[in-house]
Amino acid sequence: MLHYDVSTVAQNGQTRMAPWTFSSETNSSICAFSSPHLVHVRERIRINGWPISKQLFTKYFWEAYERLEDTKDVHEGTMPFYFQFLTLLAFHIFLQERVDLAVIEVGIGGQYDCTNIIRKPWVCGITSIDFDHCSLLGDTMEKIAWQKAGIFKTGVPAFTVRQRPGPLRVLQHRAEAIGCPLWVCPELDQYEAVVGPVSLGLAGKHQRLNASLALELSHSWLQRHEAEQRGDGLSLAQTTCRPGSQAVAFQPSTAMLTGLQETEWLGRSQVLRCGPVTYYLDGAHTTASMQACVSWFRQETLQRDKAQGPGVRILLFNTTGERESVALLRLLLPCQFDSALFCPNITEAPPSSTAHHSSSVSVQHMLTRCRENHSSWQSLTATDTRTDQQRPLVSSSVSHSCVFPCILSAIQWIEQRQAAHVSVLVTGSLYLVGGVLKHLEPSLDS
């Protein structure tokens, strides 16, 4: 099994390239376990790129559930929590389907994550480290890096991308203590010096780091896989290196480059055109991922405005958990939105007559946060004096902002805009992006 840890920014699509880079290179059966899902839970468990079917999911769900139910007395009568159960279910499915390679994405952190039970994975990887889940992982980059390095295993090769000096030192120290050979991936430019321009299916400059990591993970596994087929018996112990050694760019195969080019992932730098409205969906929810999202959105809309003339720009935003909403909203100011909409991650507002009291309280709590985000946006835009010199203003009015009770009502408001073309950035929460996709692409549910 390949085991890699996708840290905070990666939740917006970082090493999603890895599984499909593998599958482009061999005829092996490749599976992947990732989180969260956007529209349906089966997205988390994929075989050869596709979510597991409803029939197989149902079959294996009840097999796993009934076995756990029958043996729960051994565990003081308890059942696994939601994510623990899905992790066990994924492993059960992969074993029953006899897949050749499993790409396992850590849920949160690494050290204490329930996916971290694989004793001898083929290879491990850590993407860019950023602040996220700080109440669980720690309030500094170094503490977060320590948690993520928990996936390192003795003698198992590991790769990471360019990191800040502090977190990188932590990764290096933990790798040395564990006896894990750790390499830092080369920049994608070094590969391009060998094979020419590399085309990526996922947009954004940050994806170049992820592509380099995906190549190194693929190359590491293929080397050992081919050695075993030849009977060379390449051992993990032979892959030793100094902690934090710089990996050398190799010549990627055509299949690897095709895998990078054809990679797609819902809700990460995704463009969806619906008549005159173009939705830009990116589940960015950390500082680094939002910076990448803003850069991508501005580049996309600038090109469109040049081709079609200035259009309307709308922000649809929400956050959950401990996210620093004000910091994320401040990063969005350069986009020069004409309207900013805020709504909870609720697809449709339930009729008041059928709403249960507890759910009603929960909805009110979510709406309170939306109103706080709305108020913060108004304060930020009132004091923001920047102008986008490359984009004429559609109107001279101040950016309009409002709160909606659900995603559907926000989409209906957007569809009523009178403009030649409308660009909508949906960001701040993967659950918000999933709710929007459920309305715009109902076929995804099947």
SVG drawing of the C-alpha trace seen along z (x, -y; Angstrom):
<svg xmlns="http://www.w3.org/2000/svg" viewBox="-46 -55 69 68">
<polyline fill="none" stroke="black" stroke-width="0.4" points="0.0,0.0 1.0,-3.6 0.2,-5.8 0.4,-9.6 -0.7,-12.4 -2.5,-15.3 -2.2,-18.3 -4.4,-21.4 -3.9,-23.0 -4.1,-19.5 -7.7,-19.3 -8.3,-21.6 -6.8,-19.2 -3.2,-18.9 -2.0,-15.3 -5.3,-14.2 -3.1,-13.7 -1.3,-10.8 -3.8,-7.9 -4.4,-8.7 -0.6,-9.1 -0.2,-5.5 -3.1,-4.2 -1.8,-5.8 1.5,-4.0 0.4,-0.4 -2.5,1.9 -2.8,2.4 -6.1,1.9 -5.7,-1.4 -8.0,-2.5 -8.1,-5.7 -9.6,-6.7 -10.1,-10.5 -12.2,-13.0 -14.5,-14.8 -17.1,-14.0 -19.0,-16.7 -22.2,-15.2 -22.3,-11.6 -20.3,-9.5 -19.2,-7.0 -16.8,-9.7 -14.5,-8.9 -13.9,-5.3 -12.7,-5.0 -11.5,-2.2 -9.7,-3.1 -10.8,-6.6 -14.6,-6.0 -16.6,-6.2 -17.7,-2.7 -21.2,-1.8 -24.3,-2.0 -24.7,1.7 -21.1,2.5 -21.2,-0.2 -24.5,1.2 -23.2,4.7 -19.9,3.9 -21.5,1.4 -23.7,4.0 -21.0,6.6 -18.8,4.3 -21.5,2.9 -23.0,6.3 -19.5,7.7 -18.8,4.7 -22.2,4.9 -21.7,8.6 -18.3,7.9 -19.0,4.6 -19.3,6.3 -15.5,6.9 -15.1,3.1 -17.3,2.1 -20.4,2.0 -19.2,-0.9 -19.2,-1.2 -16.6,-3.2 -17.2,-6.9 -18.3,-8.1 -14.8,-8.6 -13.4,-5.5 -16.2,-3.4 -15.6,-4.8 -11.9,-4.1 -12.6,-0.5 -15.1,-0.2 -12.6,-1.4 -10.0,1.1 -12.7,3.9 -13.7,2.9 -10.1,2.8 -9.3,6.2 -12.5,7.8 -12.0,6.3 -8.3,7.4 -6.9,4.1 -3.2,3.9 -2.5,0.5 -4.3,-1.7 -3.7,-5.5 -4.8,-6.4 -5.4,-10.1 -5.1,-11.0 -8.1,-12.6 -6.6,-15.0 -2.9,-15.3 -1.3,-11.9 0.1,-10.8 -3.2,-9.9 -5.3,-9.6 -7.3,-6.3 -5.8,-5.8 -2.3,-5.5 -2.5,-1.8 -0.5,-0.7 2.7,0.7 4.7,0.9 3.3,-1.3 5.1,-1.4 5.8,-5.2 4.6,-8.2 4.1,-11.8 3.4,-15.2 2.2,-18.2 2.4,-21.9 1.8,-22.5 -0.6,-25.3 -2.7,-26.2 -5.8,-24.1 -7.5,-22.1 -5.3,-24.0 -7.3,-22.9 -6.4,-19.3 -3.0,-19.6 -1.4,-22.6 -1.1,-26.4 2.2,-26.5 3.5,-25.2 6.1,-23.2 3.4,-21.4 1.3,-20.7 4.4,-19.3 5.1,-17.0 1.6,-15.5 1.9,-15.0 5.3,-13.3 3.5,-10.7 2.9,-8.7 6.6,-8.1 7.7,-4.5 11.1,-3.0 12.8,-2.2 9.8,-3.4 10.7,-6.2 8.9,-9.5 8.7,-12.7 7.6,-16.2 7.4,-19.4 9.2,-22.7 8.2,-23.8 9.0,-26.7 12.3,-26.2 10.6,-25.5 8.2,-22.8 10.8,-21.3 13.3,-20.9 10.6,-19.2 9.9,-16.7 13.7,-16.1 14.2,-15.5 11.2,-13.1 12.3,-11.2 15.8,-10.8 14.5,-9.6 12.1,-7.1 14.7,-5.9 12.6,-7.1 14.5,-8.2 13.0,-11.6 13.4,-13.5 12.3,-17.0 10.8,-16.9 12.4,-19.0 10.5,-21.9 8.4,-21.0 10.7,-23.3 13.4,-20.7 11.2,-18.1 10.3,-20.6 14.0,-21.1 14.0,-17.4 10.6,-16.9 9.4,-20.4 6.3,-22.1 4.1,-19.9 0.4,-20.3 -1.7,-19.9 -5.4,-19.1 -5.8,-21.0 -5.3,-24.8 -3.3,-27.0 0.4,-27.5 0.3,-25.5 -0.6,-22.4 2.9,-22.4 4.2,-21.4 1.6,-18.7 2.4,-17.4 6.1,-17.0 5.1,-15.1 2.8,-12.9 5.6,-12.1 8.0,-11.2 5.5,-9.0 4.6,-7.2 8.3,-6.8 9.2,-5.4 6.4,-2.8 7.1,-1.8 10.8,-1.2 10.0,1.2 7.1,2.8 9.2,3.5 12.1,4.7 9.8,7.2 8.5,8.4 12.0,9.0 12.8,10.8 15.5,8.3 14.0,7.9 14.7,4.2 14.4,3.7 13.2,0.7 16.5,0.5 18.3,-0.2 16.5,-3.5 18.4,-5.3 19.4,-9.0 20.2,-11.9 17.1,-13.5 15.7,-16.1 17.9,-15.1 16.9,-16.8 15.3,-14.3 16.7,-14.4 14.3,-14.9 13.9,-11.9 12.4,-11.6 8.7,-11.0 7.1,-8.5 4.4,-9.5 1.8,-7.7 2.8,-9.8 2.5,-13.0 -0.9,-11.9 -2.0,-11.2 -1.1,-14.7 -2.8,-16.3 -6.0,-14.3 -6.4,-14.7 -9.8,-16.1 -11.2,-16.7 -14.6,-18.2 -14.6,-21.4 -10.9,-22.2 -10.2,-24.9 -13.3,-23.7 -15.0,-25.8 -18.7,-25.0 -20.6,-27.0 -24.4,-27.3 -25.6,-29.7 -24.4,-33.2 -23.3,-32.2 -19.8,-30.7 -19.2,-29.1 -15.6,-28.9 -15.6,-26.3 -12.8,-25.9 -13.1,-24.6 -10.2,-26.8 -10.4,-27.2 -6.9,-28.1 -4.7,-31.1 -2.4,-29.4 -5.2,-27.7 -7.3,-30.9 -4.3,-32.8 -4.0,-30.2 -7.7,-30.3 -7.7,-34.1 -4.7,-34.0 -6.5,-31.4 -9.9,-33.2 -8.3,-36.6 -6.4,-35.1 -9.4,-33.2 -11.8,-36.2 -9.2,-38.6 -8.9,-36.4 -12.6,-36.2 -13.1,-40.0 -10.5,-40.6 -12.4,-38.3 -16.0,-39.2 -15.8,-42.6 -16.4,-43.3 -18.9,-41.1 -20.4,-40.8 -18.4,-39.2 -20.1,-37.5 -18.7,-35.9 -20.6,-33.0 -18.9,-32.3 -19.2,-30.4 -16.9,-28.9 -17.2,-26.2 -15.4,-25.2 -12.5,-27.3 -11.7,-29.0 -10.6,-32.6 -13.3,-34.1 -12.1,-37.7 -8.6,-36.7 -10.0,-34.7 -12.3,-37.4 -9.5,-40.0 -7.6,-37.8 -10.7,-38.0 -10.8,-41.8 -8.5,-42.0 -11.1,-40.1 -13.3,-43.3 -16.7,-41.6 -19.8,-43.4 -21.8,-41.3 -21.0,-39.1 -23.5,-36.4 -23.3,-34.5 -25.3,-31.3 -25.0,-28.2 -24.1,-24.8 -27.7,-23.9 -29.0,-22.9 -32.6,-23.9 -34.3,-25.6 -36.8,-23.1 -40.4,-24.2 -40.9,-25.9 -43.7,-23.5 -41.5,-20.5 -38.3,-21.8 -37.3,-20.0 -36.4,-22.2 -32.8,-21.0 -32.2,-21.3 -33.8,-24.8 -31.4,-25.9 -28.5,-24.5 -29.7,-26.4 -30.0,-29.6 -26.4,-29.1 -25.2,-28.7 -27.1,-31.8 -25.6,-33.8 -22.1,-33.0 -23.2,-34.0 -24.4,-37.4 -21.1,-37.8 -19.3,-37.1 -21.6,-39.5 -20.8,-42.2 -17.1,-41.5 -17.2,-41.9 -19.0,-45.2 -16.4,-46.5 -13.6,-45.3 -15.0,-46.7 -15.8,-50.0 -12.1,-50.5 -10.7,-49.0 -9.5,-51.7 -7.8,-49.5 -9.0,-49.4 -8.4,-46.9 -6.8,-48.9 -7.2,-46.0 -10.9,-45.8 -13.4,-48.6 -16.1,-48.7 -19.5,-47.3 -21.2,-49.9 -20.1,-52.7 -22.1,-51.3 -20.5,-49.9 -20.3,-46.1 -23.7,-44.7 -23.8,-41.9 -26.6,-39.9 -27.3,-36.7 -29.5,-33.9 -31.1,-31.0 -29.8,-28.3 -27.7,-27.5 -30.7,-27.2 -32.0,-30.7 -28.5,-32.1 -28.3,-30.3 -31.8,-31.5 -30.7,-35.1 -27.6,-34.7 -29.6,-33.3 -31.8,-36.4 -28.8,-38.8 -29.1,-40.7 -25.6,-40.7 -23.9,-39.4 -21.8,-37.1 -21.6,-36.5 -18.6,-35.0 -19.3,-33.4 -16.6,-32.3 -17.8,-29.7 -15.3,-29.2 -14.5,-29.0 -15.9,-25.6 -15.9,-22.3 -19.4,-21.6 -20.6,-24.8 -19.0,-23.7 -20.7,-20.3 -24.1,-21.9 -23.7,-24.1 -22.7,-21.1 -25.7,-19.1 -28.0,-21.8 -26.0,-22.5 -25.1,-18.9 -27.8,-16.7 -26.5,-13.7 -23.5,-13.6 -25.7,-12.0 -26.1,-9.0"/>
</svg>
